[in-house]
Amino acid sequence: RLASSYTRPMSELRTSFRHVLHAHPELAHAEHATADQVVAFMQQFNSTGIVTATAGAGVVVTFDSGVEGPRSLLLRAQCSTNC
């Protein structure tokens, strides 16, 4: 479920975020400012947790549906100069 402050279409939101990331490239394995941008971007959604500094500059964002059961969904994204 998206935060109530969400108003722009998702495609515009993604494009805008991609432009922010591309405007400030970082060296591989030193993407700490990029990780900060990812955290700031993901905070607008109703996540149940955000863990930073995973395997260096990684970010893990969790969403709990509140429904009991063994089902999970994992999405992984990697940003590089081709992102």
C-alpha positions in Angstrom: 0.0 0.0 0.0 1.4 3.4 -0.9 1.6 6.3 1.5 -1.3 8.7 1.4 1.1 11.5 0.2 1.7 9.7 -3.1 0.2 11.7 -5.9 2.3 11.3 -9.0 2.1 8.3 -11.4 4.6 5.7 -10.6 6.4 6.1 -13.9 7.0 9.8 -13.3 8.2 9.0 -9.8 10.7 6.3 -11.0 12.0 8.6 -13.8 12.5 11.5 -11.4 14.4 9.2 -9.0 16.6 7.8 -11.8 17.5 11.4 -12.8 18.6 12.2 -9.3 20.8 9.1 -9.2 22.3 9.8 -12.5 23.1 13.4 -11.6 25.4 12.2 -8.8 27.3 9.0 -9.9 29.6 7.3 -7.4 32.4 4.8 -7.7 31.6 1.1 -7.4 31.5 -0.3 -3.9 31.4 3.3 -2.5 27.7 4.2 -3.3 26.9 5.6 0.2 25.2 8.8 -1.1 23.3 6.6 -3.5 22.1 4.4 -0.7 21.0 7.5 1.2 19.0 8.6 -1.8 17.4 5.1 -2.0 16.4 5.3 1.6 14.9 8.8 1.2 13.0 7.6 -1.9 11.6 4.4 -0.2 10.6 6.3 3.0 7.6 7.7 1.1 6.0 4.2 1.0 4.6 2.3 3.9 7.6 -0.1 4.5 7.8 -2.0 7.7 11.6 -1.6 7.9 14.7 -0.2 6.2 18.1 -1.7 6.9 21.2 0.1 5.6 24.8 -0.8 5.2 23.9 -4.3 4.0 27.0 -5.8 2.4 28.6 -2.4 2.2 26.3 0.2 0.8 23.2 -2.0 0.3 19.7 -1.2 1.4 17.0 -3.7 2.3 13.4 -2.5 2.5 10.7 -4.8 3.9 7.0 -4.7 3.5 4.7 -6.8 5.7 1.2 -7.5 4.4 0.1 -8.5 7.8 -1.2 -11.8 6.4 0.1 -14.9 8.2 1.7 -17.6 6.2 5.0 -18.8 4.7 4.7 -16.7 1.5 7.4 -14.1 0.7 8.4 -12.0 -2.3 11.9 -10.8 -2.9 12.7 -8.1 -5.4 16.3 -7.2 -6.0 17.6 -4.2 -7.9 21.2 -3.2 -8.8 22.1 0.2 -9.9 25.2 0.8 -12.0 26.1 3.2 -14.7 23.6 1.4 -16.9 20.8 1.8 -14.4 
